[in-house]
Amino acid sequence: MVARFITLEGIDGAGKSSHLKFIGSWLESHGIDAVFTREPGGTGLGEKLRELLLSPSTRVSLESETLLMFASRQEHIVQVIAPALSCGRWVVSDRFTDASFAYQGGGRGLAFERIRVLEDWVQQGLQPDLTFLFDVPPELAQSRMAASRQLDRFEREQADFHRRVREAYLERARENPRFCVLDSSRSLEAIRVDIADRLSRLQEAG
C-alpha cells in the first residue's frame, strides 16, 4: 500500500480535533498503519516551541514567529513525517504549512512569497496528498471555544483576524485540488460521511 500524508486544517474552533479519533478508527478498520501528529509540535523541540508560540504571555515579531513555526516543521519532517512515509505508513497531521499561509500570511499579513521561500527550503517538494479543511464561520468557532477551553495566543485574536485566516484557507483550497472543504457547522455524523468517502477514494487511488 502506498503511504499517504493527510493534514487537517481550519480556523481555531472549527472542530478538527473532534474528527481525529474517527479518522484513526477508519484507518485501523481498513488495515492502514498510521502515525498521528500535530503542528506546531510532533517532536521534543516542536512541543517546546508549541508551548512558547501558543502562550498568551509570549511577545514575538511576526518574522520570528514564522521562522519558529518552520523550525518546528523542519524537525517534524525529519524526525516524524519522512521516516513514517518511507516505511509505508500513513501520516495524519493536525496542521501543516497551509496553517502558516493562513495564520502568518492571511491573519498577520506576512507576504505569501516569503512563506513560499521557507516552504520550498524546508519541505523540498513534500506536500500532503489530502487536506481536510474544516470550514466554519468565525462567530460559531469563537462561541465553541469560549464554551470549551482556555484560549491560547492565537485563539485570543480579534474576530477580524480569524476572518482573514478563514479567507486565506479558502483561497488555498481554491488553488489546490488536494483540499477537501467540509462545512463544519453540520452534524458530526454528516461530516464523517464525507471524511470516510474521501479516505476511501484516497485508499483506492493507491
N, C-alpha and C positions, 0 to 999 in steps of 0.2 A: 504493500500500500504506500502511495506517495505521501510524504509528510506535508502537512498544511500549517499555515500560520494564520490565525484568526485574531482579530482585535475587536474590542468593544469600545465605542466612543459615545460621547454625548455630554451635554452640559451637566453640571452638578445637580443632582436631584432627578435626573432623567430615568433612573431605575436600572442602571446597568447591573449592579450587584444582585438585584433580585433574580436575574436570569442566569447567573454564573453556575449555580447548582444544577439548574435544568440542563444547561449545555453539557456539564460534566456527566450527568446521568445519561443523556442521549448518546454521547460518545462512548461511554462504558458499555451501554446496551448494544452498541454496534461493533464492539470489539476493537475500539480505537484507543490506543495508549496516548494519553495527552498530559502535557505539563501546563499547569495554570500559574500565572504570574501577574505582575502589575507594574505600572509606572506612575510616578517615579517609585523605584523600589526594585524588588526582584533579586537583589544581591545584598551582601552586607553593607557595602558602600552605598548602594542605592537606597536602602532603608534609612540610613543615617541622613542622606540628602533629602529624602522624603520628609522626615521629621522636621528638618530645617526649613524646607521650602513651604510646607503647609502650616507651620506655626504662625499664629496671628502676631506674635511678637517680632517676627523676622522683618528686617528692613534691608532691601537689596535692590540694586539697579536692575532695570529691565534686561540689559545685556548680560549681567552676571546671572540673573535668574535663568535666562535661556541657555547659557553655557553650562550651568549646573544641571539643567534638565538633560542636556546632551551628554554630559559626563556620566550621569547615571545611566543613560541609554547605551552608551558605549560599553560599559561593564555588563549591562543586561544582555546585550547581543553576544558578547564574547563568552560570558560565563554560563548563560542560560539558553538563550534562543537558538543560536547557531549550533551548539552541541546537540541539543534535542532534535532539531531538524535533520542534522547529519546522521542521527541514529534512526531516522524514520518515524519519530514521534511527532504528533501534532502539538502545536503550541497555541494556547489561548491567553492573550494578554489584555488585562483591563487597562486600556490606553496604550498608545504608541505615538508616533510622530505627528499624526493628524492632530493630536492634542496640542502640540507646540504651535502648529499653524493656527489653531482655533483660539488658544488662550494667549500666548505671547504675541501672535500675529493679529488675529481679529480682535481679541479683547483688549490687549495693551497697546497695539499699534506698531509693533515691530515689522519692518518691511519683510514681506514674504521671501524676497530674493535672498536676504541674509539667512533666513531659516533654511532655504534650499541648499545653500552652501554647506551648512552643518549637516544637513540630511545626506547629501552626497558623500561627504567626508566620512561620516560615522557609519552609514549603512552600506556603502559600497554596492548599491543596487538592491539590497534586501527590501522587499515590500510585502505587506500582508497579502494573502490570497483572497481573503474575505474580511470585510469590516462591517460589523453591525453598528449602525448609527441610531441610537435611541433618541428620537426627537420629541420634544415636549415644549410647550410654551414656558418661558422663564417664570411666569407668575405661578404656574402649577408646580414647577420644580422647587421654587422657593418655599411654597406652603408645605410641601412634602418634607423638606429639610428642617424647617422650623419645628415640625412636629416630631422629629425622629432623632436629632443629634445636635451636639455642639458643632458650630460651624468653624471650618478651617479658614486659612488666609484667603483662599480663592472664593470660597463659598460666601464670605462676608462682603464681597464686592457689590457695588450698586447694580440695580436692575439693568441699566443701560449696558454695563459690562457683559452681563450674561446674554443680553440680546445680541451684542456683537459677536460673542463666541458662537452662539447658535447660527448666526448668519454665515460665519466663516466655515463652520462644519457643513452646512447645506451647500455652500459653494464648492467645497472639496468633493462632496458627494456628486454634484452635477458634473464634475470634471473627471471622476474616477469610477469606472464601471464595477470595480471591486466592492463598492459600497452597497449595502442593503439598508435602506432607510425604513425604520419602524416607527409608527405612530405610538409613542409610549404613553399616551393618555388613555389607551384602551385597556381592557382587562388583561391580566397576566395570561389567561388561557388563550386569548386571541393572538397575543404577541408570540406565544410559544409555538403556536401552529405555524406561523411564518418562519420562526427560527428553525424549526425542525425541517421545514421544506427546503430552506437554503442549505442547511447542513447535508441533507440527503443529496441535493444536487452537487454539492462540492465533493462528497464522497464518490458519487458516481462518475464525476469527471476525472477522478484519479485512477 
